Amino acid sequence: MFAFTVDPNAGYSVYDISDALRRRGWQVPAYTLCANLESVSVLRIVVRNGFSRDLADLLIDDLKREVGLLRHHGPAQSPAEREHFHH
């Protein structure tokens, strides 16, 4: 498992990335951290046994594509309109 965040001045958030990846079939949840770190939001990726290099390449390609679109066009929805990840 690993977690990462984006620059707060990027113009998009980890929630925007999570939503974009969900539309491409990936489950990459975004959420805030625990007490005393509530201001930090992260994306979390859990790599399970059997996750192949080909799947990893697809995930990275989709991540790059979606971040590029967010950089160029910004988020498609406001935070209030965004669907949140449900377990």
The first five atom37 places (N, CA, C, CB, O) and aatype in JSON, in Angstrom:
{
  "aatype": [12, 13, 0, 13, 16, 19, 3, 14, 2, 0, 7, 18, 15, 19, 18, 3, 9, 15, 3, 0, 10, 1, 1, 1, 7, 17, 5, 19, 14, 0, 18, 16, 10, 4, 0, 2, 10, 6, 15, 19, 15, 19, 10, 1, 9, 19, 19, 1, 2, 7, 13, 15, 1, 3, 10, 0, 3, 10, 10, 9, 3, 3, 10, 11, 1, 6, 19, 7, 10, 10, 1, 8, 8, 7, 14, 0, 5, 15, 14, 0, 6, 1, 6, 8, 13, 8, 8],
  "atom_mask": [
    [1, 1, 1, 1, 1],
    [1, 1, 1, 1, 1],
    [1, 1, 1, 1, 1],
    [1, 1, 1, 1, 1],
    [1, 1, 1, 1, 1],
    [1, 1, 1, 1, 1],
    [1, 1, 1, 1, 1],
    [1, 1, 1, 1, 1],
    [1, 1, 1, 1, 1],
    [1, 1, 1, 1, 1],
    [1, 1, 1, 0, 1],
    [1, 1, 1, 1, 1],
    [1, 1, 1, 1, 1],
    [1, 1, 1, 1, 1],
    [1, 1, 1, 1, 1],
    [1, 1, 1, 1, 1],
    [1, 1, 1, 1, 1],
    [1, 1, 1, 1, 1],
    [1, 1, 1, 1, 1],
    [1, 1, 1, 1, 1],
    [1, 1, 1, 1, 1],
    [1, 1, 1, 1, 1],
    [1, 1, 1, 1, 1],
    [1, 1, 1, 1, 1],
    [1, 1, 1, 0, 1],
    [1, 1, 1, 1, 1],
    [1, 1, 1, 1, 1],
    [1, 1, 1, 1, 1],
    [1, 1, 1, 1, 1],
    [1, 1, 1, 1, 1],
    [1, 1, 1, 1, 1],
    [1, 1, 1, 1, 1],
    [1, 1, 1, 1, 1],
    [1, 1, 1, 1, 1],
    [1, 1, 1, 1, 1],
    [1, 1, 1, 1, 1],
    [1, 1, 1, 1, 1],
    [1, 1, 1, 1, 1],
    [1, 1, 1, 1, 1],
    [1, 1, 1, 1, 1],
    [1, 1, 1, 1, 1],
    [1, 1, 1, 1, 1],
    [1, 1, 1, 1, 1],
    [1, 1, 1, 1, 1],
    [1, 1, 1, 1, 1],
    [1, 1, 1, 1, 1],
    [1, 1, 1, 1, 1],
    [1, 1, 1, 1, 1],
    [1, 1, 1, 1, 1],
    [1, 1, 1, 0, 1],
    [1, 1, 1, 1, 1],
    [1, 1, 1, 1, 1],
    [1, 1, 1, 1, 1],
    [1, 1, 1, 1, 1],
    [1, 1, 1, 1, 1],
    [1, 1, 1, 1, 1],
    [1, 1, 1, 1, 1],
    [1, 1, 1, 1, 1],
    [1, 1, 1, 1, 1],
    [1, 1, 1, 1, 1],
    [1, 1, 1, 1, 1],
    [1, 1, 1, 1, 1],
    [1, 1, 1, 1, 1],
    [1, 1, 1, 1, 1],
    [1, 1, 1, 1, 1],
    [1, 1, 1, 1, 1],
    [1, 1, 1, 1, 1],
    [1, 1, 1, 0, 1],
    [1, 1, 1, 1, 1],
    [1, 1, 1, 1, 1],
    [1, 1, 1, 1, 1],
    [1, 1, 1, 1, 1],
    [1, 1, 1, 1, 1],
    [1, 1, 1, 0, 1],
    [1, 1, 1, 1, 1],
    [1, 1, 1, 1, 1],
    [1, 1, 1, 1, 1],
    [1, 1, 1, 1, 1],
    [1, 1, 1, 1, 1],
    [1, 1, 1, 1, 1],
    [1, 1, 1, 1, 1],
    [1, 1, 1, 1, 1],
    [1, 1, 1, 1, 1],
    [1, 1, 1, 1, 1],
    [1, 1, 1, 1, 1],
    [1, 1, 1, 1, 1],
    [1, 1, 1, 1, 1]
  ],
  "atom_positions": [
    [[0.84, -1.16, 0.0], [0.0, 0.0, 0.0], [0.89, 1.23, 0.0], [-0.96, 0.0, 1.2], [1.95, 1.25, 0.62]],
    [[0.43, 2.26, -0.72], [1.08, 3.55, -0.6], [0.05, 4.65, -0.77], [2.21, 3.69, -1.63], [-1.0, 4.45, -1.39]],
    [[0.36, 5.81, -0.22], [-0.54, 6.95, -0.27], [0.25, 8.17, -0.74], [-1.2, 7.22, 1.12], [1.45, 8.29, -0.5]],
    [[-0.46, 9.06, -1.43], [0.19, 10.28, -1.91], [-0.85, 11.38, -2.01], [0.88, 10.05, -3.28], [-2.05, 11.13, -1.99]],
    [[-0.38, 12.6, -2.12], [-1.24, 13.77, -2.2], [-0.83, 14.61, -3.4], [-1.17, 14.6, -0.89], [0.11, 14.26, -4.12]],
    [[-1.53, 15.7, -3.61], [-1.19, 16.63, -4.69], [-0.92, 18.0, -4.08], [-2.33, 16.71, -5.76], [-1.3, 18.28, -2.94]],
    [[-0.26, 18.84, -4.83], [0.02, 20.2, -4.42], [-1.31, 20.91, -4.16], [0.87, 20.95, -5.49], [-2.19, 20.89, -5.02]],
    [[-1.48, 21.55, -3.0], [-2.74, 22.23, -2.71], [-3.06, 23.35, -3.7], [-2.7, 22.79, -1.31], [-4.21, 23.78, -3.79]],
    [[-2.07, 23.84, -4.43], [-2.27, 24.9, -5.41], [-2.44, 24.37, -6.82], [-1.11, 25.87, -5.36], [-2.37, 25.15, -7.78]],
    [[-2.67, 23.08, -6.98], [-2.72, 22.46, -8.3], [-3.98, 22.84, -9.09], [-2.66, 20.96, -8.16], [-3.97, 22.77, -10.32]],
    [[-5.03, 23.24, -8.41], [-6.27, 23.54, -9.11], [-7.22, 22.35, -9.19], [0.0, 0.0, 0.0], [-8.3, 22.46, -9.76]],
    [[-6.82, 21.24, -8.63], [-7.63, 20.03, -8.53], [-7.19, 19.31, -7.28], [-7.49, 19.13, -9.8], [-6.14, 19.61, -6.71]],
    [[-7.99, 18.34, -6.85], [-7.7, 17.68, -5.59], [-7.55, 16.17, -5.78], [-8.79, 17.97, -4.56], [-7.77, 15.65, -6.87]],
    [[-7.18, 15.5, -4.71], [-7.11, 14.04, -4.73], [-8.49, 13.45, -5.0], [-6.55, 13.51, -3.41], [-8.6, 12.36, -5.56]],
    [[-9.54, 14.16, -4.59], [-10.91, 13.69, -4.84], [-11.24, 13.74, -6.33], [-11.93, 14.54, -4.05], [-11.94, 12.86, -6.84]],
    [[-10.74, 14.75, -7.02], [-10.94, 14.83, -8.47], [-10.22, 13.68, -9.18], [-10.43, 16.19, -9.02], [-10.76, 13.09, -10.11]],
    [[-9.01, 13.38, -8.73], [-8.25, 12.27, -9.32], [-8.96, 10.95, -9.04], [-6.8, 12.24, -8.77], [-9.07, 10.11, -9.93]],
    [[-9.43, 10.76, -7.82], [-10.13, 9.53, -7.47], [-11.36, 9.35, -8.36], [-10.54, 9.56, -5.99], [-11.6, 8.26, -8.87]],
    [[-12.13, 10.42, -8.54], [-13.32, 10.34, -9.39], [-12.96, 10.01, -10.83], [-14.1, 11.65, -9.33], [-13.62, 9.18, -11.47]],
    [[-11.92, 10.65, -11.34], [-11.5, 10.41, -12.73], [-11.04, 8.97, -12.91], [-10.38, 11.38, -13.13], [-11.38, 8.33, -13.91]],
    [[-10.28, 8.44, -11.95], [-9.82, 7.06, -12.06], [-10.98, 6.07, -11.91], [-8.75, 6.77, -11.01], [-10.98, 5.02, -12.55]],
    [[-11.96, 6.41, -11.08], [-13.13, 5.53, -10.92], [-13.87, 5.4, -12.25], [-14.09, 6.08, -9.83], [-14.35, 4.32, -12.59]],
    [[-13.97, 6.5, -13.0], [-14.63, 6.45, -14.31], [-13.87, 5.55, -15.28], [-14.75, 7.85, -14.89], [-14.45, 5.08, -16.26]],
    [[-12.61, 5.3, -15.03], [-11.8, 4.42, -15.87], [-11.73, 3.0, -15.29], [-10.39, 4.99, -16.04], [-11.02, 2.15, -15.83]],
    [[-12.46, 2.75, -14.19], [-12.55, 1.4, -13.64], [-11.64, 1.12, -12.45], [0.0, 0.0, 0.0], [-11.6, -0.02, -11.98]],
    [[-10.91, 2.11, -11.97], [-10.0, 1.91, -10.83], [-10.66, 2.34, -9.54], [-8.69, 2.68, -11.04], [-11.44, 3.3, -9.54]],
    [[-10.38, 1.65, -8.46], [-10.84, 2.04, -7.13], [-9.64, 2.57, -6.36], [-11.52, 0.85, -6.38], [-8.89, 1.8, -5.75]],
    [[-9.48, 3.89, -6.38], [-8.39, 4.56, -5.68], [-9.04, 5.59, -4.76], [-7.35, 5.24, -6.68], [-9.29, 6.72, -5.17]],
    [[-9.33, 5.2, -3.51], [-10.03, 6.12, -2.61], [-9.19, 7.32, -2.21], [-10.48, 5.39, -1.37], [-7.96, 7.25, -2.11]],
    [[-9.88, 8.42, -1.98], [-9.26, 9.64, -1.46], [-9.95, 9.97, -0.14], [-9.38, 10.84, -2.49], [-11.17, 9.83, -0.02]],
    [[-9.18, 10.39, 0.82], [-9.76, 10.72, 2.12], [-8.79, 11.56, 2.93], [-10.14, 9.45, 2.88], [-7.61, 11.64, 2.61]],
    [[-9.31, 12.18, 3.98], [-8.46, 12.97, 4.87], [-7.84, 12.04, 5.91], [-9.27, 14.1, 5.56], [-8.36, 10.97, 6.2]],
    [[-6.74, 12.48, 6.45], [-6.04, 11.7, 7.47], [-6.69, 11.9, 8.83], [-4.56, 12.09, 7.53], [-7.66, 12.64, 8.97]],
    [[-6.14, 11.22, 9.82], [-6.71, 11.2, 11.17], [-6.52, 12.52, 11.91], [-6.09, 10.07, 11.97], [-6.0, 13.49, 11.36]],
    [[-6.94, 12.52, 13.16], [-6.85, 13.7, 14.02], [-5.47, 14.34, 13.95], [-7.19, 13.34, 15.46], [-4.45, 13.65, 13.88]],
    [[-5.45, 15.64, 13.98], [-4.26, 16.49, 13.9], [-3.68, 16.56, 12.49], [-3.2, 15.97, 14.86], [-2.72, 17.31, 12.26]],
    [[-4.23, 15.8, 11.55], [-3.8, 15.87, 10.15], [-5.0, 15.99, 9.21], [-2.95, 14.64, 9.78], [-4.91, 15.64, 8.04]],
    [[-6.13, 16.47, 9.74], [-7.36, 16.55, 8.95], [-7.21, 17.42, 7.71], [-8.48, 17.08, 9.8], [-7.99, 17.28, 6.77]],
    [[-6.23, 18.3, 7.69], [-6.05, 19.19, 6.54], [-5.33, 18.49, 5.39], [-5.27, 20.44, 6.96], [-5.19, 19.07, 4.3]],
    [[-4.86, 17.26, 5.61], [-4.14, 16.51, 4.57], [-5.07, 15.46, 3.97], [-2.86, 15.85, 5.15], [-5.59, 14.59, 4.68]],
    [[-5.26, 15.54, 2.65], [-6.06, 14.54, 1.93], [-5.12, 13.74, 1.03], [-7.19, 15.22, 1.09], [-4.21, 14.3, 0.41]],
    [[-5.34, 12.45, 0.97], [-4.45, 11.56, 0.22], [-5.25, 10.61, -0.67], [-3.56, 10.76, 1.18], [-6.44, 10.37, -0.45]],
    [[-4.58, 10.07, -1.66], [-5.06, 8.94, -2.44], [-4.33, 7.72, -1.92], [-4.82, 9.14, -3.99], [-3.15, 7.8, -1.59]],
    [[-5.03, 6.59, -1.85], [-4.4, 5.37, -1.34], [-4.53, 4.27, -2.38], [-5.04, 4.93, 0.0], [-5.62, 4.0, -2.89]],
    [[-3.41, 3.66, -2.69], [-3.4, 2.53, -3.62], [-2.91, 1.3, -2.87], [-2.49, 2.82, -4.87], [-1.84, 1.31, -2.27]],
    [[-3.71, 0.25, -2.91], [-3.35, -1.03, -2.31], [-3.07, -1.99, -3.45], [-4.48, -1.58, -1.35], [-3.92, -2.23, -4.3]],
    [[-1.86, -2.53, -3.47], [-1.46, -3.49, -4.5], [-1.58, -4.89, -3.9], [0.0, -3.2, -5.02], [-0.9, -5.22, -2.93]],
    [[-2.43, -5.67, -4.49], [-2.67, -7.02, -3.98], [-1.81, -8.05, -4.7], [-4.14, -7.39, -4.12], [-1.29, -7.79, -5.79]],
    [[-1.68, -9.2, -4.09], [-0.95, -10.31, -4.68], [-1.56, -10.62, -6.06], [-0.99, -11.56, -3.76], [-2.78, -10.73, -6.18]],
    [[-0.73, -10.76, -7.05], [-1.2, -11.07, -8.39], [-1.38, -9.85, -9.27], [0.0, 0.0, 0.0], [-1.7, -9.98, -10.46]],
    [[-1.18, -8.65, -8.72], [-1.26, -7.42, -9.51], [-0.05, -7.39, -10.44], [-1.3, -6.14, -8.59], [1.09, -7.26, -9.99]],
    [[-0.29, -7.5, -11.73], [0.79, -7.68, -12.69], [1.44, -6.35, -13.09], [0.28, -8.38, -13.93], [0.9, -5.28, -12.84]],
    [[2.58, -6.46, -13.71], [3.27, -5.28, -14.25], [2.41, -4.62, -15.32], [4.65, -5.67, -14.83], [2.38, -3.4, -15.42]],
    [[1.7, -5.42, -16.13], [0.82, -4.86, -17.16], [-0.29, -4.01, -16.53], [0.2, -5.99, -18.0], [-0.58, -2.92, -17.02]],
    [[-0.9, -4.5, -15.44], [-1.93, -3.72, -14.75], [-1.33, -2.46, -14.13], [-2.61, -4.57, -13.67], [-1.96, -1.4, -14.16]],
    [[-0.15, -2.56, -13.57], [0.52, -1.4, -13.0], [0.77, -0.35, -14.08], [1.86, -1.8, -12.33], [0.55, 0.84, -13.86]],
    [[1.21, -0.78, -15.25], [1.43, 0.15, -16.36], [0.13, 0.82, -16.78], [2.05, -0.58, -17.56], [0.12, 2.02, -17.07]],
    [[-0.97, 0.06, -16.82], [-2.27, 0.64, -17.17], [-2.71, 1.68, -16.13], [-3.33, -0.47, -17.28], [-3.22, 2.74, -16.49]],
    [[-2.51, 1.37, -14.86], [-2.87, 2.31, -13.8], [-2.06, 3.6, -13.93], [-2.66, 1.68, -12.42], [-2.62, 4.69, -13.86]],
    [[-0.77, 3.46, -14.11], [0.09, 4.65, -14.23], [-0.29, 5.46, -15.47], [1.58, 4.24, -14.3], [-0.35, 6.69, -15.41]],
    [[-0.55, 4.79, -16.58], [-0.97, 5.49, -17.8], [-2.27, 6.25, -17.57], [-1.14, 4.49, -18.97], [-2.4, 7.4, -17.97]],
    [[-3.25, 5.6, -16.92], [-4.52, 6.26, -16.64], [-4.33, 7.42, -15.66], [-5.54, 5.25, -16.07], [-4.94, 8.48, -15.83]],
    [[-3.5, 7.23, -14.66], [-3.21, 8.3, -13.7], [-2.59, 9.5, -14.42], [-2.27, 7.8, -12.59], [-3.02, 10.63, -14.2]],
    [[-1.6, 9.26, -15.26], [-0.97, 10.35, -16.01], [-1.97, 11.05, -16.92], [0.2, 9.81, -16.84], [-2.0, 12.28, -17.01]],
    [[-2.8, 10.27, -17.61], [-3.8, 10.83, -18.52], [-4.77, 11.74, -17.77], [-4.56, 9.71, -19.24], [-5.02, 12.87, -18.18]],
    [[-5.31, 11.23, -16.67], [-6.32, 11.99, -15.93], [-5.73, 13.22, -15.25], [-6.97, 11.1, -14.89], [-6.38, 14.27, -15.21]],
    [[-4.52, 13.12, -14.72], [-3.88, 14.29, -14.12], [-3.6, 15.33, -15.2], [-2.56, 13.89, -13.39], [-3.78, 16.53, -14.97]],
    [[-3.17, 14.89, -16.38], [-2.95, 15.82, -17.49], [-4.23, 16.55, -17.88], [0.0, 0.0, 0.0], [-4.2, 17.75, -18.12]],
    [[-5.34, 15.82, -17.94], [-6.62, 16.46, -18.26], [-7.04, 17.45, -17.17], [-7.72, 15.39, -18.44], [-7.53, 18.54, -17.46]],
    [[-6.84, 17.07, -15.91], [-7.17, 17.98, -14.81], [-6.3, 19.23, -14.85], [-7.02, 17.27, -13.46], [-6.78, 20.33, -14.59]],
    [[-5.02, 19.07, -15.16], [-4.13, 20.24, -15.27], [-4.59, 21.18, -16.37], [-2.69, 19.79, -15.53], [-4.55, 22.4, -16.22]],
    [[-5.01, 20.61, -17.48], [-5.36, 21.41, -18.64], [-6.77, 22.0, -18.54], [-5.25, 20.58, -19.89], [-6.98, 23.16, -18.87]],
    [[-7.74, 21.2, -18.08], [-9.14, 21.61, -18.09], [-9.73, 21.9, -16.71], [-9.95, 20.56, -18.75], [-10.78, 22.52, -16.61]],
    [[-9.05, 21.45, -15.67], [-9.6, 21.6, -14.32], [-10.65, 20.53, -14.06], [0.0, 0.0, 0.0], [-10.98, 19.75, -14.95]],
    [[-11.16, 20.48, -12.84], [-12.17, 19.47, -12.49], [-13.46, 19.7, -13.27], [-12.45, 19.49, -10.98], [-13.85, 20.83, -13.53]],
    [[-14.11, 18.6, -13.63], [-15.36, 18.68, -14.38], [-16.52, 19.04, -13.48], [-15.64, 17.35, -15.08], [-17.53, 19.58, -13.94]],
    [[-16.4, 18.76, -12.19], [-17.49, 19.0, -11.25], [-16.98, 19.78, -10.05], [-18.13, 17.67, -10.8], [-15.79, 19.74, -9.71]],
    [[-17.89, 20.49, -9.43], [-17.55, 21.16, -8.18], [-17.49, 20.1, -7.07], [-18.58, 22.29, -7.83], [-18.05, 19.02, -7.23]],
    [[-16.83, 20.41, -5.97], [-16.79, 19.44, -4.87], [-18.18, 19.0, -4.4], [-16.02, 20.02, -3.69], [-18.35, 17.85, -4.01]],
    [[-19.16, 19.89, -4.43], [-20.5, 19.53, -3.99], [-21.17, 18.54, -4.94], [-21.36, 20.77, -3.85], [-22.0, 17.74, -4.52]],
    [[-20.82, 18.61, -6.24], [-21.43, 17.73, -7.24], [-20.72, 16.38, -7.34], [-21.42, 18.41, -8.6], [-21.28, 15.42, -7.88]],
    [[-19.51, 16.31, -6.83], [-18.67, 15.12, -6.97], [-19.24, 13.95, -6.2], [-17.26, 15.41, -6.52], [-19.68, 14.1, -5.06]],
    [[-19.22, 12.78, -6.81], [-19.62, 11.55, -6.12], [-18.45, 11.12, -5.24], [-20.01, 10.41, -7.14], [-17.3, 11.17, -5.67]],
    [[-18.75, 10.72, -4.04], [-17.69, 10.29, -3.13], [-17.53, 8.77, -3.17], [-17.99, 10.75, -1.69], [-18.47, 8.04, -3.48]],
    [[-16.34, 8.34, -2.87], [-16.02, 6.91, -2.88], [-16.76, 6.21, -1.76], [-14.5, 6.69, -2.75], [-16.77, 6.68, -0.62]],
    [[-17.38, 5.1, -2.09], [-18.07, 4.28, -1.09], [-17.44, 2.91, -1.07], [-19.59, 4.19, -1.4], [-17.25, 2.3, -2.12]],
    [[-17.11, 2.41, 0.11], [-16.53, 1.08, 0.24], [-17.59, 0.02, 0.1], [-15.81, 0.92, 1.57], [-17.29, -1.17, 0.17]]
  ]
}
